[in-house]
Amino acid sequence: MVVSEELCEKEIVMHKLCDMGLDQIANWLNALPEDKWKTMFMLYWPTLVKKCGIEA
């Protein structure tokens, strides 16, 4: 169940990034491992994390 929730959240974030015209960042997230994408996203793109609604 946790894995599916994690995938769903990742897909939602990727969709929001594409809506903002940030397709390359969405592709970068897609390439990251499921267990590390959120940490990497928070580290490299903290402003986008807030815009995508992810809580630290």
N, C-alpha and C positions, 0 to 999 in steps of 0.2 A: 504494500500500500504506500509506503514512504517513497519508494522508487517512482511510482506513477505520479505521486504528488510533485515530486522533484522535476520529473519530465514535463508535467503540465506547467509548472511555474517557469521553467526554462523556455518552453514554447511561447508562453504569454509574453515574456520579456523580449524574446526574439521578434515576435510580431510587433510589439510596441516600437522596437528599434527600427524595424523596416518602415513602419508608419511615419517615423521621424526622418526617414531617408538615410538611415545609418545601416545600410545593408551589410557593409563590410564588417562592422562590429558584430552584427547578428551572426554572420558566417563564422567569425572568430569564436563566438560563444558556442556555436554548434559543434565546432571542432574540438572543444575542450572536453575532458572527461567529466562524467556526470557528478562525480564526488568532489570536483574542484572548481567547476565553472562559477559558482556563486562567490567563492573566496577570491578568485582571480578577477572577476568583474568588479567586486568591491574595491580591490586593490588598485586596479588600473583606471576605473571609470566611476569614482564616487559620486559625481554629480548625476550621471545617468542612472545610477542605482536608485537615487531618490526619485528621479522622474519616472522610473519604471515601477515604483511602489514597493521596492524590496526593503525590508527592515534589517538593520545590522544586528 
